[in-house]
Amino acid sequence: MAVDRDRDATGRARNARARDELGRPLPRGTEGVEPPPEDLALPPLESLAEAQRLLDSGRAFQAHEVLEGTWKAAPSAERDLWRGLAQFAVGITHAQRGNTVGAARLLRRAADRISPWRSDPPYCIDVDGLISWALATADRIDAGDRLPASPPRLALSTQEASTDPRTE
C-alpha cells in the first residue's frame, strides 16, 4: 500500500507531522514542539544566538535546523563552518536520542570540519572551545558517560562579536 507523502505548494516532500523536542516525528494529530520556520536563514549572529538559546533549553534538533538554514544561505567560503556547527547540534541530538555511536562520530566530524577556522574564527565563534568540547564529549560518550549537563558555547560574548568587522 503506497503512502502519500506530505508536500508543500511546490511539490517538494515535507513531513507535516509534529515532532517532539528531540526532532522525532509524532503520530498524526499529536501536538509537538514549535519547529523553526521552513527554510529559515538567519544572519550569522542571529543564528548563533537562536541556536544557543535552543541548545540551552535542550532542543538540539531545533538548533540544528537553525544552523542548517544559515549553512545553506552562507557564502561558499563559510559553508563548511556552518555545516560543522549544524553537525555539533546533530551530534548532541543523537546523544539525546541514545545513539551514542552516531553522536561521537558526528561530534568528531564537526570538530574536524570547523578546525580550519581556528586561527581566525568569524563572528567570535569559539572554535577552540567547540573543538575541545566535541572531542572530550565524544571520548566521554565512547566511555559510556552521558552528555555534559551544559551545552557548548557556540560563540564568545555578543559584545565581542559586535566589534568584529566581519559581523557587519
Contacts in CASP RR format, 6 or more apart in sequence:
PFRMAT RR
TARGET T0000
AUTHOR 0000-0000-0000
METHOD contacts of the structure
MODEL  1
MAVDRDRDATGRARNARARDELGRPLPRGTEGVEPPPEDLALPPLESLAE
AQRLLDSGRAFQAHEVLEGTWKAAPSAERDLWRGLAQFAVGITHAQRGNT
VGAARLLRRAADRISPWRSDPPYCIDVDGLISWALATADRIDAGDRLPAS
PPRLALSTQEASTDPRTE
5 13 0 8 1.000
5 14 0 8 1.000
6 13 0 8 1.000
6 14 0 8 1.000
6 15 0 8 1.000
6 16 0 8 1.000
6 17 0 8 1.000
7 13 0 8 1.000
7 14 0 8 1.000
8 14 0 8 1.000
8 38 0 8 1.000
14 38 0 8 1.000
15 25 0 8 1.000
17 25 0 8 1.000
17 26 0 8 1.000
17 27 0 8 1.000
17 28 0 8 1.000
18 25 0 8 1.000
18 26 0 8 1.000
18 29 0 8 1.000
18 30 0 8 1.000
18 31 0 8 1.000
18 32 0 8 1.000
18 33 0 8 1.000
19 25 0 8 1.000
19 26 0 8 1.000
19 32 0 8 1.000
19 33 0 8 1.000
19 35 0 8 1.000
19 61 0 8 1.000
20 26 0 8 1.000
20 32 0 8 1.000
20 33 0 8 1.000
21 33 0 8 1.000
21 58 0 8 1.000
21 59 0 8 1.000
21 61 0 8 1.000
21 62 0 8 1.000
22 60 0 8 1.000
22 61 0 8 1.000
22 93 0 8 1.000
22 96 0 8 1.000
22 97 0 8 1.000
23 33 0 8 1.000
23 61 0 8 1.000
23 62 0 8 1.000
23 93 0 8 1.000
24 97 0 8 1.000
26 32 0 8 1.000
33 59 0 8 1.000
33 62 0 8 1.000
35 62 0 8 1.000
35 65 0 8 1.000
36 50 0 8 1.000
36 62 0 8 1.000
36 65 0 8 1.000
36 66 0 8 1.000
39 69 0 8 1.000
40 65 0 8 1.000
40 66 0 8 1.000
40 69 0 8 1.000
41 69 0 8 1.000
41 70 0 8 1.000
41 72 0 8 1.000
41 73 0 8 1.000
42 50 0 8 1.000
42 66 0 8 1.000
42 69 0 8 1.000
42 70 0 8 1.000
43 70 0 8 1.000
44 70 0 8 1.000
44 74 0 8 1.000
44 122 0 8 1.000
44 123 0 8 1.000
44 167 0 8 1.000
45 123 0 8 1.000
45 158 0 8 1.000
45 161 0 8 1.000
45 162 0 8 1.000
45 167 0 8 1.000
47 66 0 8 1.000
47 67 0 8 1.000
47 69 0 8 1.000
47 70 0 8 1.000
47 82 0 8 1.000
48 123 0 8 1.000
48 125 0 8 1.000
48 154 0 8 1.000
48 155 0 8 1.000
48 161 0 8 1.000
49 158 0 8 1.000
50 63 0 8 1.000
50 66 0 8 1.000
51 63 0 8 1.000
51 66 0 8 1.000
51 67 0 8 1.000
51 85 0 8 1.000
51 89 0 8 1.000
51 154 0 8 1.000
52 63 0 8 1.000
52 151 0 8 1.000
52 153 0 8 1.000
52 154 0 8 1.000
52 155 0 8 1.000
54 60 0 8 1.000
54 62 0 8 1.000
54 63 0 8 1.000
54 66 0 8 1.000
55 63 0 8 1.000
55 89 0 8 1.000
55 92 0 8 1.000
55 151 0 8 1.000
55 152 0 8 1.000
55 154 0 8 1.000
56 151 0 8 1.000
58 96 0 8 1.000
58 151 0 8 1.000
60 89 0 8 1.000
60 90 0 8 1.000
60 91 0 8 1.000
60 92 0 8 1.000
60 93 0 8 1.000
60 96 0 8 1.000
60 151 0 8 1.000
61 89 0 8 1.000
61 90 0 8 1.000
61 93 0 8 1.000
63 89 0 8 1.000
63 92 0 8 1.000
64 86 0 8 1.000
64 89 0 8 1.000
64 90 0 8 1.000
64 93 0 8 1.000
67 82 0 8 1.000
67 85 0 8 1.000
67 86 0 8 1.000
67 88 0 8 1.000
67 89 0 8 1.000
68 82 0 8 1.000
68 86 0 8 1.000
69 82 0 8 1.000
70 82 0 8 1.000
70 85 0 8 1.000
71 79 0 8 1.000
71 82 0 8 1.000
71 83 0 8 1.000
71 84 0 8 1.000
71 85 0 8 1.000
71 86 0 8 1.000
74 81 0 8 1.000
74 82 0 8 1.000
78 122 0 8 1.000
80 113 0 8 1.000
80 114 0 8 1.000
80 116 0 8 1.000
81 113 0 8 1.000
81 114 0 8 1.000
81 116 0 8 1.000
81 117 0 8 1.000
81 122 0 8 1.000
81 125 0 8 1.000
83 113 0 8 1.000
84 109 0 8 1.000
84 110 0 8 1.000
84 113 0 8 1.000
84 114 0 8 1.000
85 110 0 8 1.000
85 114 0 8 1.000
85 125 0 8 1.000
85 130 0 8 1.000
85 154 0 8 1.000
87 106 0 8 1.000
87 107 0 8 1.000
87 109 0 8 1.000
87 110 0 8 1.000
87 113 0 8 1.000
88 106 0 8 1.000
88 107 0 8 1.000
88 110 0 8 1.000
88 130 0 8 1.000
88 134 0 8 1.000
88 152 0 8 1.000
88 154 0 8 1.000
90 106 0 8 1.000
90 110 0 8 1.000
91 102 0 8 1.000
91 103 0 8 1.000
91 106 0 8 1.000
91 107 0 8 1.000
91 110 0 8 1.000
92 103 0 8 1.000
92 107 0 8 1.000
92 147 0 8 1.000
92 151 0 8 1.000
94 100 0 8 1.000
94 102 0 8 1.000
94 103 0 8 1.000
94 106 0 8 1.000
95 103 0 8 1.000
95 137 0 8 1.000
95 141 0 8 1.000
95 146 0 8 1.000
95 147 0 8 1.000
96 147 0 8 1.000
100 141 0 8 1.000
100 142 0 8 1.000
100 144 0 8 1.000
103 138 0 8 1.000
103 141 0 8 1.000
103 147 0 8 1.000
104 138 0 8 1.000
104 139 0 8 1.000
104 141 0 8 1.000
104 142 0 8 1.000
105 138 0 8 1.000
107 134 0 8 1.000
107 135 0 8 1.000
107 137 0 8 1.000
107 138 0 8 1.000
107 141 0 8 1.000
108 134 0 8 1.000
108 135 0 8 1.000
108 138 0 8 1.000
110 130 0 8 1.000
110 134 0 8 1.000
111 130 0 8 1.000
111 131 0 8 1.000
111 134 0 8 1.000
111 135 0 8 1.000
111 138 0 8 1.000
114 125 0 8 1.000
114 127 0 8 1.000
114 130 0 8 1.000
114 131 0 8 1.000
115 127 0 8 1.000
115 131 0 8 1.000
117 125 0 8 1.000
117 127 0 8 1.000
118 127 0 8 1.000
118 128 0 8 1.000
118 131 0 8 1.000
121 127 0 8 1.000
122 164 0 8 1.000
122 166 0 8 1.000
122 167 0 8 1.000
123 155 0 8 1.000
123 161 0 8 1.000
123 164 0 8 1.000
123 166 0 8 1.000
123 167 0 8 1.000
124 155 0 8 1.000
124 156 0 8 1.000
124 157 0 8 1.000
124 158 0 8 1.000
124 160 0 8 1.000
124 161 0 8 1.000
124 164 0 8 1.000
124 167 0 8 1.000
125 154 0 8 1.000
125 155 0 8 1.000
125 156 0 8 1.000
126 152 0 8 1.000
126 153 0 8 1.000
126 154 0 8 1.000
126 155 0 8 1.000
126 156 0 8 1.000
129 152 0 8 1.000
129 153 0 8 1.000
130 152 0 8 1.000
130 153 0 8 1.000
130 154 0 8 1.000
133 148 0 8 1.000
133 152 0 8 1.000
134 152 0 8 1.000
137 147 0 8 1.000
137 148 0 8 1.000
140 146 0 8 1.000
140 147 0 8 1.000
140 148 0 8 1.000
141 147 0 8 1.000
155 161 0 8 1.000
161 167 0 8 1.000
END
